[in-house]
Amino acid sequence: MPLKLSILMFALFLASGCTSQATAPYPATLPAADASAQMRDTRISATADQKLAVYVLGGNWCHDSTDFAKLIEDPSVQPWLNDRFSIEMINVGYLEHIREYVEPYSVPIIYATPTVMVVEPDTNTLLNRDSLSYWRSASTMTTADVRKYFEQFSSVIPPANSYSPALNDALARIDEFENQQAERIYQAYAVLGPMIATLDAGEAAPDFEKHWVNLAKMRAAMGRDLAKLRESAKRQDAQGVEKISLDFPTYARFIDAA
């Protein structure tokens, strides 16, 4: 059953990346152990077929997730994708099935649905760590965007980094900061997920609009801020800075007033 939202709530959901669709391209959610087996089987299949594995983490209540599914099923790109990628559609439910899919790749959280993970199956190497949220606005994108995005990946494993000790230290501090913020987002998902389920059932969910928009602001800001922090660290390292300085931002709680 699609989400039954007021006009205002529909606009807010749309602005923050997700709304309802009647179609259901994402299969039923799985227990953690089965999720691990699912990912393993996809990698085995991809290796046998000499393809890359692709995990699409989405939800049937999210219109960007369902629109992404339509994009990759379009006849103009589907044969091309199927020749190169083993694609697994993964249902994150009402945001409660995330951690089991991302933790094996040292990804602390997803900031949007859909999140698309491109993996080299032999080594289980995540190839698109820096663009996991690229498809957060899939409803505004085209099959040309699909072709352009996936053309950048090959089965060649990226070389191991040769970062300086200073840069490795800075990146580790950024990762620690991201992990801390990720736990805050998981806490928000634990509250908002049941609210989405309530709306999906056609019932009211008081304060959902305010909380969802607040969280959307935090997630969008975090994506930008993390990119800037990592860029700053690399720039300072290139300049020969021995102790890289990082200015970590602070974010309001998702329950605070908008």
C-alpha positions in Angstrom: 0.0 0.0 0.0 1.5 3.4 -1.0 2.1 6.1 1.6 -0.9 8.2 2.2 0.6 11.7 2.7 -0.9 15.1 2.9 0.1 17.5 0.1 2.6 19.2 2.4 4.1 16.0 3.6 4.3 14.7 0.1 6.3 17.8 -0.9 8.6 17.4 2.1 9.2 13.8 1.3 9.9 14.6 -2.3 12.3 17.4 -1.3 14.2 15.0 1.0 14.5 12.2 -1.5 11.7 9.7 -1.0 8.0 9.3 -1.7 5.7 6.4 -2.4 5.3 4.1 -5.4 2.8 1.3 -5.9 5.4 -0.9 -7.6 7.6 -3.2 -5.5 11.0 -3.9 -7.3 12.7 -4.6 -4.0 12.2 -8.1 -2.6 11.3 -8.9 1.0 13.8 -8.0 3.7 16.1 -10.6 5.0 17.6 -11.5 8.4 21.2 -10.5 8.8 22.6 -14.0 8.3 20.6 -14.4 5.1 21.7 -10.9 3.9 25.3 -12.0 4.2 24.6 -15.1 2.2 22.8 -13.1 -0.4 25.7 -10.8 -0.9 28.1 -13.7 -1.1 26.0 -15.5 -3.7 25.9 -12.3 -5.8 29.7 -12.0 -5.7 30.1 -15.7 -6.6 27.8 -15.3 -9.6 29.6 -12.1 -10.6 33.0 -13.8 -10.4 31.8 -16.7 -12.5 30.4 -14.4 -15.1 33.4 -12.0 -15.0 31.2 -9.1 -13.9 31.2 -6.6 -11.1 28.6 -7.0 -8.3 26.2 -4.2 -7.7 24.0 -3.9 -4.6 21.1 -1.5 -4.8 19.9 -0.6 -1.3 16.4 0.8 -1.5 12.8 0.7 -0.3 9.5 0.2 -2.0 8.2 3.3 -0.2 10.9 5.5 -1.7 10.1 6.9 -5.2 13.8 7.5 -6.0 14.4 3.8 -5.2 11.6 2.6 -7.5 12.5 5.1 -10.2 16.1 3.9 -10.1 14.8 0.4 -10.7 12.9 1.6 -13.7 16.0 3.3 -15.1 18.1 0.2 -15.0 15.3 -1.9 -16.5 14.9 0.4 -19.4 15.6 -1.5 -22.7 18.1 1.2 -23.8 20.5 0.3 -20.9 19.4 -3.0 -19.4 21.3 -5.3 -21.8 24.4 -3.2 -21.5 24.3 -3.3 -17.7 23.5 -7.0 -17.6 26.6 -7.8 -19.7 28.8 -6.0 -17.2 27.2 -6.2 -13.8 25.4 -8.7 -11.5 22.8 -6.5 -9.9 21.1 -7.4 -6.6 18.1 -5.3 -5.4 18.2 -5.2 -1.6 15.2 -4.0 0.5 16.3 -2.0 3.6 12.7 -2.1 4.9 11.8 0.9 6.9 15.5 1.8 7.4 16.1 -1.0 9.9 18.1 -3.3 7.4 21.1 -1.2 6.6 24.0 -2.0 8.9 24.3 -5.7 7.9 24.9 -4.6 4.2 27.3 -1.7 4.7 29.5 -2.8 7.6 31.5 -5.4 5.6 32.7 -2.5 3.5 33.6 -0.2 6.4 30.8 2.1 5.4 29.2 3.4 8.6 25.8 4.5 7.3 23.8 5.3 4.1 22.6 8.8 3.7 20.0 8.2 1.1 17.8 5.6 -0.7 18.7 4.3 -3.1 22.4 3.7 -2.2 24.2 1.9 -5.0 27.4 -0.1 -4.1 29.7 -1.3 -6.9 31.9 -4.2 -5.8 34.9 -6.0 -7.3 33.8 -9.5 -6.4 37.1 -11.4 -6.2 38.5 -9.2 -3.5 35.2 -7.8 -2.2 36.5 -4.3 -2.9 34.0 -1.4 -2.9 34.8 0.7 -5.9 32.5 3.7 -5.5 33.0 4.7 -1.9 33.0 8.4 -2.8 29.7 8.4 -4.7 27.4 6.0 -2.8 24.7 8.7 -2.5 24.9 9.7 -6.2 21.4 8.2 -6.9 19.6 9.9 -4.0 17.6 11.9 -6.6 17.2 9.1 -9.1 13.7 10.4 -10.0 15.3 13.4 -11.7 17.9 11.4 -13.7 17.9 9.6 -17.0 19.2 6.5 -18.7 22.1 8.6 -20.1 23.1 9.2 -16.4 23.0 5.5 -15.8 25.3 4.8 -18.7 27.7 7.6 -17.8 27.9 6.6 -14.1 28.5 2.9 -14.6 30.9 3.3 -17.5 33.5 4.6 -15.1 33.9 1.2 -13.4 36.1 -1.7 -14.5 37.1 -4.9 -13.0 40.6 -3.5 -12.3 41.2 -3.1 -8.6 42.3 0.4 -7.6 45.9 0.5 -6.4 46.5 0.5 -2.6 47.0 4.0 -1.3 50.4 5.4 -0.5 49.3 8.1 1.8 51.7 9.9 4.2 51.4 9.2 7.9 49.9 12.7 8.4 47.2 12.1 5.8 46.4 8.6 7.1 46.0 10.1 10.6 43.7 12.8 9.3 41.6 10.4 7.3 41.3 8.2 10.4 40.0 11.1 12.4 37.5 11.9 9.7 36.3 8.3 9.7 35.9 8.4 13.5 33.9 11.5 13.2 31.7 10.0 10.5 31.2 6.8 12.6 30.0 8.9 15.5 27.5 10.8 13.4 26.4 7.6 11.8 25.3 6.3 15.1 23.2 9.4 15.6 21.5 8.7 12.2 20.8 5.1 13.1 19.1 6.4 16.2 17.0 8.7 14.0 16.2 5.9 11.6 15.0 3.8 14.5 12.5 6.4 15.3 11.5 7.5 11.8 11.4 4.0 10.2 8.3 3.0 12.2 6.7 6.4 11.4 7.2 5.6 7.6 5.6 2.2 8.2 2.7 3.9 9.9 2.2 6.3 7.0 2.5 3.5 4.6 -0.4 1.9 6.4 -2.5 5.0 5.9 -2.3 6.2 9.5 -1.1 9.5 10.9 2.5 9.9 12.3 2.6 13.0 14.5 5.8 15.2 14.1 7.1 13.0 11.2 7.4 16.0 8.9 9.5 18.0 11.2 11.8 15.1 12.2 12.2 13.9 8.6 13.1 17.3 7.3 15.6 17.9 10.1 17.3 14.6 9.4 17.3 15.3 5.7 19.2 18.5 6.4 21.7 16.8 8.5 22.3 14.0 6.0 22.8 16.4 3.1 25.1 18.6 5.2 27.1 15.6 6.3 27.7 14.4 2.8 29.1 17.8 1.8 31.1 18.3 4.9 32.8 14.9 4.8 33.8 15.5 1.2 35.2 19.0 2.2 37.1 17.5 5.2 38.7 14.8 3.1 39.6 17.3 0.3 41.1 19.7 2.9 43.2 16.9 4.4 44.6 15.9 1.1 45.3 19.5 0.1 47.1 20.2 3.4 49.1 17.0 2.9 50.1 18.0 -0.6 51.4 21.3 0.9 53.6 19.3 3.3 51.7 20.0 6.5 52.9 17.7 9.3 49.8 17.9 11.5 46.7 18.4 9.4 44.1 20.7 10.9 40.5 19.7 10.6 37.4 21.8 11.6 34.7 19.3 12.4 31.1 20.7 12.2 28.3 20.1 14.6 24.7 19.2 13.7 21.4 19.8 15.4 19.5 16.8 16.7 16.9 15.5 14.3 14.2 16.1 17.0 15.1 19.8 17.3 12.7 22.3 15.7 13.2 23.0 12.0 
